[in-house]
Amino acid sequence: MSTSRDPDPKHPPAPHGGKPLAPGRPTCLLTSAALLCTFLLITWQVAVHGPLARADERLSGGVVHPDRVSGLLADLGNIVVAVPVLVAVLFYVGRRARAARTHRWWLPSVAAAVLMAVVPAVIVPLKELIARPGPPVMGPGTGYFPSGHTATAAIAYGAATLILWPWLRTPPARRGLLLACLGLNLGVGLGLVRHGYHWALDVLASWCLCGVLLIGLAAFLSRRSRRTSSGTPSSRTGPS
């Protein structure tokens, strides 16, 4: 005879209705297509130094003013800042899910970690292929498109938001998490352009590309949640 083990009361499972943050499938597809088309348009313009790229350099150059605030905002996209935040969330969510005896409790954290690891494999070849020079304050050199700092921040903070979302109990907590994610990424983008580390299109292209990747992660988490709620056991059993 076997009986279900009760979850640890110190780490209760996600409340009923704690679904992943993911829109419907048509919305995911349309949004992904729009982001991808925007990314391809920007990449084409940067590669051929078209009108959009020239306008970007004029406008971005006009707002460059390196200061301490913009530098600190840009630093939020550093690997040594953004990745530890994601790792902390991965461990927290994994611990909560394991204590709650969630089926395949480790899967969301592993999926987010894999997505973070994929970022350099996507961004670095694009940097080498496009070979865009940076703003004048950065001196000679290429490889500024798309922005790696922007991509690191978008995936780290975005993936952390997606896997933490179902474990938050109240709408205000969820709204706060979403606003924090958006605020951090906006701050990184503004800091990079203001400090002269990147052109604005470098940042925008990274947001578009990472948006597609995050939508994929959200869809994966949503599909997993539906499968679990439709009959997959969510608790482990053992001999009494």
N, C-alpha and C positions, 0 to 999 in steps of 0.2 A: 504494500500500500504506500502511496506517496501523497504528500501534501505540499501545497505552495508555501514558500517561505515569505513572510511578511517583509515589505521594504523597511529599510532603516528609517525610523521616525525623524531622525535628524536631517535626512535627505529625501523628502517625499517626492513622488513622481510628479511630472508635469500635470497641472490641473486639466480636467476634462475640457476638451475643445482647444488645448494648447497646440494648434497646428503650425506647421512651418510657414514662414513668410514667403508665399509664392502666389502669383496671379494665375489665372486660368491659362490653359494651354494656348488658345488663340492669341491671348495678350502676350504671352511669352514669345511666341513665334513672330508676331508683328514687331514687338519691341526689339527683339534680337536682330531681325532683318533691317530695321531702321538704324540701329546702332552700327551694324556691320557696313551698311551702305555709306553711312557718314564717315566711318573710319577709312573706307576705301577711297572716298572722295578726297579726304584730307591727305591721305598718303600719296595719291596721284598728284595733287597740287604741290605738295612739298617736294616730291621726287623731281618734278619738271620745273620747279620754282615758278609756279603759275601766279596769277593775280591774287588768289587767296593767300598764298604763302608770302607774297610781297606785302600785302596789306597787314598780315599778321606781324611781320617784322617791324613795320612802321608803328603799328598800334602798341605792340608789346614793348618796343624800345622806348616809347614815350612814357611808360609807367614805371620803368626800372628806377629803383631808388633803394639800394642795399641798406638795410638797417637791422637792428637787433631783432625786432619783432618779426619781420619777414624771414630772417634767418632761422628763428626758432620755429616758426610755422613750417618752413620747408623741412626742418629736421624731423618733424613728425612722420615723414615718409622714409626716414632712414631704416635700414634693415634692423639695426640694433635697438630701435624704438618700437616699430610696428610689429615685427615678428614676435618678440616676447609677449606683447599684448595678446596676440592670437594664441600663442602657446598656453598662456595662463587660462584663457577661455576654453581651449580644447581640454585641458586637464580638469577644469571645473565641471564642464558639461559631461565629460566621460565619467567622472566620479559620481555625479548625480544620477546619470543613466544606469550605471552599474549598480548603485545602491537601490535603485528602483526596479532592478531585475528586468530592465528593458531588453527586448530581443535584439541581439547584435548591437549592444550598447556602444560599442567602439566605432561603428561605421560612420556616423556623422563627423566625428573628430578626424578620423582617417581621411575621409573625403576632402575636408577642408585643408588638411595638411598637404595632401597630394596636389590640390589646386595651387596652394602657395608655392610648392616646389616646382610647378610647371611654369610659373611666371618668367624666370630667367630664360628658360628654353624657348619662350615665345618672344620676349622683348629683345634679347641680345642679338639674335640673327637679323631682326628688323632694323636695329640700330646700325649694324654693319652694312646692310643692304642699302638703306636710304642715305646714310652718311651725311646727315644734315649738320652744318656748322651751328654752334651755339651763339648766344648773344655776345656782343663785343666784349662785355666785361669778363667773359670766360676765356678770352684769348683764342689762339688757334686751336684747331682740333675739330673732330666730327663725332657723330654718334649720339646726338641729342634727341633724336626722334625714333620712337615715342619715349616719353619720360619714364625712366625706371622707378624714380621715387614715387611718382603718381601711381604707377601700377602696384608697387609694394603696398602703399597705403590703401588703395582701393580694395585689393584682395584681402589683406590682413584684417582691416576693420570691417569690410563687407562680409567676409566669411564668418568672422566672430559674431557679427549681428545675426546672421542667418541661423547659426547653430544654437545661439543663446536664446533666440526669440521664443521658441515653444516653452521654455522653462520659466518665463516671466509670467506672473500671475495676474497682473492688472494692466488695463489699457494705458494708464499714465506711464507705467514702467516701460512698456513697449514703445510708446511714443518717445519717451526720453532716450531710449536706446537708439531708435532710428534717427532722431535729431542729432545725437552725439556722433553717430557714424557719418551722417551727411556733413555736419560741421567740421569734423576732423579732415575729411577729404577735401572739402572746399578750402579749408585753411591751408592745407598742403599745396593745393594748386595755386592759390593766390600768393603764398609765400615764395614758391618757385619762380613765378613770373615777376613778382615785385623785386625779388633779390637779384634777378638777372641770371638765374640758373638755367631757365628754359624759356622758349617761346610759348605763347598761349596755345598754339595748335599742338605742340608736343604733349601738353597736359590734356587737352580735349581728346586727342586721339587715344591716349591711354585710358581715359574714362570710358570711351566707346568700346574699346577692345575688352577691358575688364568687366564692363557691364554685361557683355555677352557671356563671359565665363561665369559670372555670378548668377546670371539667370539659369545657366545650366546646372549649377550647384543647387539653386533653389528648387528647380524642377526635380532633380534627383532626390532631394530630401522630402519633397512633397509626395512623390511616388512611393518612397519607402514608408512614409507615414500612412498612406492609404492602404498599402499592403498589410501593415501591422494591424490597423484597425479593422480590417476585413476578415481577420481570423488567425493571423500569425500569432503564436503565443508570445506574450510580453513578459512572462515570468518563468523562471527556471524551477524545476521540481527536483526533489531528491528523496531518497528513502527515509522513512520516518523511523 
